[in-house]
Amino acid sequence: MAERISSVQGITPVERVQQVGRVEPVGRGQFGAMLRQEVKVTEPAISFSKHAQSRAAERGIQVDDALMGQLADSVERAQAKGATNILAFDATRAFIINVPHGRVITTMSQEEMEENIFTNIDGAVLLK
């Protein structure tokens, strides 16, 4: 009446699948670090608000890859210190940046920096 079923080729026994599919637990904080690393690869590190774009154009501030790299570096250094809104500046220009969003809020030229007081910032970073 009943015939014995032999093993079917191409199907892996359940025990092997469970061992191969086992995922090692990730240590505390490692997942976040891995996620941040992946996000940096796929998203731009820094962006300009529309206001900052128009101010940069009005004030003759050239936004190029070198500047974007300097601003991204400033944001990373500020994140490491826990800052949320920073002034990133050099001798000729200044940028107010919201660190958590990596967004430049506004820009200023050298002439405007001489007469302004910077408020609502919790850090300053000298551009390298």
PyMOL commands that set and color helices and strands:
alter all, ss='L'
color gray80, all
select helices_A, chain A and resi 14-20+30-42+50-58+65-81+110-115
alter helices_A, ss='H'
color red, helices_A
select strands_A, chain A and resi 47-48+85-89+93-98+103-109+123-126
alter strands_A, ss='S'
color yellow, strands_A
deselect
rebuild
show_as cartoon
